[in-house]
Amino acid sequence: MLLVKWQNKLNWSVKISWSKNATLPILWAALLINWNVVLNNVPNIWDVKTFLDILEWIWVDYTWNGSSLSFDSSNITNENLHFEKIKKIRSSIFLLSPLLHFFWSIKIPFPGGCSIWKRPIDAHLNWLEAIWYNFDFDWEEIVLDWELKSWDKELNAWFWVSSTENLIVANVLRDGQTIIRNSAFEPHVMNLIDFLRKAWANIKIRYNHDIIITWVYALKSNFSFDIVSDYIESGTFMIIWALASEKYIDIENARIEDLYTYIEKLKEAWVKVKDLWNDTLRVYKADKLKWIWIQTNIFPGFPTDLQSPFSVLMTQAEWISKIHEVLFEWRLSFLVELEKMTANVALMNPHEALIFGPNNLKWWATVTSWDLRAWAAMVIAWLIAEGETKITNVEYIYRWYENFVEKLTAMWAEIKEIE
């Protein structure tokens, strides 16, 4: 549990950490490369550590050197999969494609993830079946066998990020040409493609969201690659600075180009920002905020993962703001936690909510977190609330954000861990 006390004068600057969303798919893709891959800018967070623990059990060797990870899968086996660890993280579903490539048959438990909604995996299995894998499953385990065939194939990813990434990894060494229609183009998907291209994969991108993969015999070994910084963390800190800084704070590694739509919405709400070049953004304290309407969308639209932090900004805006969450049902449920802190919200349906402002958030309350992003939103709410707030489910923050609490305390936020 964390204890957060009111703070409205944060100072100094912050450097954004590296992207978990980019790191995990690149780690599974690296399994297709035999040896000596060095990944730079790897975040030291729980989900990455759990994934590496799973790989260690199947004889994948790795070595940390600061934020760099040396990676060698030349001795990989499928005989010691750690089922309990696989159940902890949703991204373990992406072990299927690399392990099937080597071993033709694989059995893993259903992956874990956020508790706010059940992440279906039937789509992943259906896409693997479309390239001639056989699968069977019950409520506990998934079993796949390899009957991969060599000819051209078109597949539809329906703009889902994890589906696009899974299909890329599954087809990069498949004999034939694969066209993935309606692909997701999020920054971490592009980072995965850049990684595979550096390994000599033949991947092309069309403006209409097609990804075209042409077979190569093998991927190159012995190279290094840089993982991008986390544009979602950057957007989260923009809200913190707008609400809780003394005057302004600078954000390094801000991913300004990736957040164009988001930054435009901040400006629309009367948050002042300034591009300082070298991907550094200055965000000023907002003395008055205008009501606003947001609708989440696929990239480059408003990111669903930043809807929760932006909701806290809306509680401080004049009049009535509206959220339309297009992508996930019930992701707005975390708003009940803001109500505990006297926010005035109305959940109209699983996808839409109204926020009436401005609200003076306060109360001596214990609140919880519904998912990874809602956790960060609650931290923002606590930083601007009167009194002190206790938070449960703190494992979410350690799963996603690297040194998030330490970054805030370095800027005079009063946060401490308690029993």
Secondary structure, 3 states (H helix, E strand, C coil): CEEEECCCCECCCEECCECHHHHHHHHHHHCCCCCCEEEECCCCCHHHHHHHHHHHHCCCEEEEECCEEEEECCCCCCCCCCHHHHCCCHHHHHHHHHHHHHHCEEEEECCCCCCCCCCCCHHHHHHHHHCCEEEEECCCEEEEEECCCCCCEEEECCCCHHHHHHHHHHHCCCCCEEEEECCCCCHHHHHHHHHHHHCCCEEEECCCCCEEEECCCCCCCCEEEECCECHHHHHHHHHHHHHHECCEEEEECCCCHHHHHHHHHHHHCCCCEEECCCCCEEEECCCCECCCEEEECCCCCECHHHHHHHHHHHCCECEEEEEECCCCCCHHHHHHHHHHCCCEEEEEECCEEEEEECCCCECCEEECCCCHHHHHHHHHHHHHCECEEEECCCHHHHHHCCCHHHHHHHCCCEEEECC
